[in-house]
Amino acid sequence: MSPKKNILVIGDIMVDHYIYGKCDRISPEAPVPVVNFTQEHYTLGGAGNVVKNLIALEAPTQLLAACGTDEAASQLEDQLHSSSITYFLAKEKDRPTTVKTRVLAGNHQLLRIDRETKKNISVDGEEKLIGQLTALLPHTQLLILSDYCKGFFSDGLSKAIISACKQHQVLTILDSKEKNLEKFAGIDIIKPNKKEAALMSGITIVDQQTLREACARIREKTQCQSVVVTLSEEGMAIYHQENLDIIPTKALEVYDVTGAGDTVIAAIAYGLAEGLSLHEACDLANHAAAVVVAKIGSATATLKEIEQLRKKQEQ
């Protein structure tokens, strides 16, 4: 294992909880469907799903995150162990572990219940995370910041992470739902989707010109090197050195876009760690996303599946 290709993921981790059942009647108590439970399933979400995607790509990866000390934290660690993920969790007694519970009948989602907090983690928790980060950075080539706006990235922690990465010449990639980008100043690459890019820039994106303007505004706010915007069925846009390049989608079938953004940032990181150019890494990510949206639920793409898709499209 070459230490120069190590990828570190830091950010909001969660448990995705799926409850499956059958529904064939409405409750007599209220106008809501009655779901007869059949099974339930737990998996990693947020930063955990990014790591799962990196592992599927056979990338040496480690995770830094925070959670509570509740029952959900135990479920979280069970999932991390079963996925063979190397990790450090800053555990806080008064912080609930983020859990997203989805109730489904057939393939239809009827309800989602979120158990979470958006308050910042404690100063002690931040210090523990910075300590772990400092120890890992000499062996890290690239770091992904996975921000689901659950309170992990305070202004101080965000700036400390980026500063430490610059000192160790570690490339940083941000995937965030946060419209306030000032705390991420100095990040190298930002990967929003179209809606997030509009919120970050304050510009309504309706065509390539407004897309270019939005990317330029994001770059101006953060002084980043590049902006990569996922455009759903329209593919992906790369803004670099004031040039905008559109990569058409590679998807042949779309069943579920859940977690596709995690797949994209993981594949971009993997490609860059392997020495690909940003354009080549985004092309790889475009193919990886095409693989996962053809599956149901948060999924991953292997190198073999990506290669099979490429060969299929060349025929």
Sequence and secondary structure as in RCSB ss.txt:
>XXXX:A:sequence
MSPKKNILVIGDIMVDHYIYGKCDRISPEAPVPVVNFTQEHYTLGGAGNVVKNLIALEAPTQLLAACGTDEAASQ
LEDQLHSSSITYFLAKEKDRPTTVKTRVLAGNHQLLRIDRETKKNISVDGEEKLIGQLTALLPHTQLLILSDYCK
GFFSDGLSKAIISACKQHQVLTILDSKEKNLEKFAGIDIIKPNKKEAALMSGITIVDQQTLREACARIREKTQCQ
SVVVTLSEEGMAIYHQENLDIIPTKALEVYDVTGAGDTVIAAIAYGLAEGLSLHEACDLANHAAAVVVAKIGSAT
ATLKEIEQLRKKQEQ
>XXXX:A:secstr
  GGG EEEEE EEEEEEEEEEEEEE SSSSSEEEEEEEEEEEEEEHHHHHHHHHHTT  EEEEEEE SSHHHHH
HHHHHHHTT EEEEEE TTS   EEEEEEETTEEEEEEEE   S   HHHHHHHHHHHHHHGGG SEEEEEE SS
S   HHHHHHHHHHHHHTT EEEEEE  S  GGGTT SEE  BHHHHHHHHT    SHHHHHHHHHHHHHHH  S
EEEEE GGG EEEEETTEEEEE    S  S  TTHHHHHHHHHHHHHHTT  HHHHHHHHHHHHHHHTTSSSS  
  HHHHHHHHHHHH 
